[in-house]
Amino acid sequence: MTDQVVGTSGSEAPGASPAPGAARPAFFGRGRELRELRAEIDRAGLDTIAGRGAPRPRVLLIAGAPGSGRSTLAEHLAASLADRYPDGVLRARLTAVDGTALTEGEAARLLLDGLGARTVPGAGDDDLTHALRKELTGRRLLVLLDDAASAEQVDPLMPEGEGTADLLFVAVSRGPLTGLNGVRPCALGGLDVPDALALLESWAGEVRLTVDPRAAEALVERCGAQPAALVLAGGYLAAHPKTSVADLAHRLEQATADGPGGPGELPRTARLSHDALPAAAARTLRLLSFAPAGQVDAHTASALAGASLPTVRTTLRELADLGFLRPEPGLAPGDEPRWTVPTCLQPVLRDLADDHDRPAELQLARARMLERTVRLLHSCRAVTDPEGSPARVALAALPRALRFDTAEAAAAWLERSRAALLASARLAVADGELDTLARRLLAAVVRAMIAHRGEAGAAPDLYPVHGLVLDVAERRRLPREKAAALLNLADLDASTGRTRQALSRYRAALDAARAAHDAVAAGRAMESVAGSYQSLEDWPRAADWYGRALTERLARGEHADAARLYGRLGTVHTYAGQYGEALRQWRAAVAAYRRCGDVAGRARALSEQARVQEYAGRPQESLRTCQEAVQWAREAGDDRLLAALRLRLADTLERLGDPAAAKLHRAAAEQLLAPDAAAGAESGGGQERPDRQDGEGGPDGAEAGWRTGRTPESAGPQVPVVPGAPGGAGGAEGAREPVRTGEAPPAPGERAPQGTGAIRLRNP
């Protein structure tokens, strides 16, 4: 939560000061506000009085300044209402730690992640909010939106109509959210004096307050009865047993109103407590304002401060006892303690850092933290490699604190640190002074996420990461990395059906690759442009761009890629109904595969040639070509392809009036498929026909099996080109598709059957 936890009296013996690190109860006072909020939930609206169903969910608004305990109150309310909302509590913070307000789409994505709903990479705000509203409808949920900056953040997230009456939205903000109709804010001021004294007592101990009750009340007044300021004051008293309550109240009264952190009770109390710390501990405290997403552990603090782990561990415990850090709940026994810097203290600590530390020192601290994060990400990815691989050998040489024992432990760390890692990437790019480290961090994030979550699972997070890579590449004028980022973004666009947007990015990537004199990336971009036109069924442009890519491959003597591109041209001409040109391209593909010595590729190209001959009304030629393909498939040892070809032969022979021969070929195919059928039966599935794969169609088999131009090296050593998720249309290569059978040739003038037009992406 944003604001400091507010607790009740501890379990210490009467009159004793609380032990350092002792757990304190989580909530104080606010009885009147809780009663108001519960009454607001039960209040009948005009629609209910009129006998109509509520058109929108009920909305509660808790408004208060940072440090007023607004987030703690919201959490306490949510816990007390748990029995009313069996589907649970859904949380999202609408303002980042650095004060940047999230867009409605970013907020919707956070909530969808909380629901476990899959999000589309790069989806727009409208699509995301629509998906969220659809997911929320019909559920009995409490949605807690913390630190909302405006009504425009909250309103698009709420569904309307039937099935929304059982939803409750609780928004936390600095002030009234003008624009949310019918919402009456519960405004928080200071705590009541008895509750404020109880909170102070839970930190400073009972005796310190009872011996001088008037001074205690004066201290509450100096803190504005604000929970966060009272916690810091109580922590100060606990750490300085010789300081009286009256003395602390006097010091706060004498403290300057304006200073680092600005005016107000909380900044004044924080400055006083900070100034009383030893120099090393005060410096560590200030640097914690740069911890990503406010999440702190000993290793992060050690990297920021450049201090040893034992020293930092002691300092963090002391800062927690002073109220500057909040322990993270839910840690398993033996876990490294973790803390959170309360959001209300972030601007105060940052201003203190700017006031006390030189810019070069702050930049060095950020660089140390980023370097450690990069090494952790490398370790996180390396643990997924096989034993004995170079990455695992390098991993074993790392310090123990930077290693993961198992892939499961690395995956758990990656998931737990996901928000902090993305925040680190954003802040590193926005800083602009550490672009080299930022590029390394972005590349490491991409590799680690793909290693543990797969390309499809990581795509929603990788889309903004590739956008950050593009920002750095444009700022630093790095055309090779710009091409890589554009290719990655375009692949993700294509995988989600945004073909025209992908096409625009592929063409921009081609320009960047040419500027970088990167022939491999340029070739990949040209093929991707062609694939996009193919998905748009613009056959002339698709053939033109495939032809350009083919010319480049032939000029560089890349015959295997040229063979594949001959096949792509044959596919496009088949789609366009230009069977003569299609046959010419497939024959060229067969010849190219023969020169390369690729027997399996030659068999697949022959099978596609036979298909086109059948479309063109030449069954006898198709039969001979298919028989030749059978011979080469047998030589290649590809049983699935051989079975598919025999099924095609059977279909062709049936059309030519030879059912006996057709029956023989069909029986041979079934025999070849028998092991697959047995395996499918053991796994609970039936026999898979070899003539279809993943629902794809179209005469695309021989040329759809190789990924070209993937440019992790050519795109620069730090930014890999990452393929998009399955289903993309962007010219990257798809899974090898066996030939299909059972398709009658089209009638004269009819175009050949088309597939989905999608080109599946797969790692080579």
Secondary structure, 3 states (H helix, E strand, C coil): CCCCCCCCCCCCCCCCCCCCCCCCCCCCCCHHHHHHHHHHHHCCCHHHHCCCCCCCCEEEEEECCCCCCHHHHHHHHHHHCHHHCCCCEEEEECECCCCCECCHHHHHHHHHHHHCCCCCCCCCHHHHHHHHHHHHCCCCCEEEEEEECCHHHHHHHCCCCCCCCCCEEEEEECCCCCCCCCCCEEECCCCCHHHHHHHHHHHHCHHHHHCCHHHHHHHHHHCCCCHHHHHHHHHHHHHCCCCCHHHHHHHHHHCCCCCCCCCCHHHHHHHHHHHCCCHHHHHHHHHHHHCHHHEEEHHHHHHHHCCCHHHHHHHHHHHHHCCCCEECCCCCCCCCCEEECCHHHHHHHHHHHHHHCCHHHHHHHHHHHHHHHHHHHHHHHHCCCCCCCHHHHHHHCCCHHHCCCCHHHHHHHHHHCHHHHHHHHHHHHHHCCCHHHHHHHHHHHHHHHHHHHHHHHHHHHHHHHHHHHHHHHHHHCCHHHHHHHHHHHHHHHHHCCCHHHHHHHHHHHHHHHHHCCCHHHHHHHHHHHHHHHHHCCCHHHHHHHHHHHHHHHHHCCCHHHHHHHHHHHHHHHHHCCCHHHHHHHHHHHHHHHHHHCCHHHHHHHHHHHHHHHHHCCCHHHHHHHHHHHHHHHHHHCCHHHHHHHHHHHHHHHHHCCCHHHHHHHHHHHHHHHHHHHHHHHHCCCCCCCCCCECCECCCCCCCCCCCCCCCCCCCCCCCCCCCCCCCCCCCCCCCCCCCCCCCCCCCCCCCCCCCCCCCCCCCC
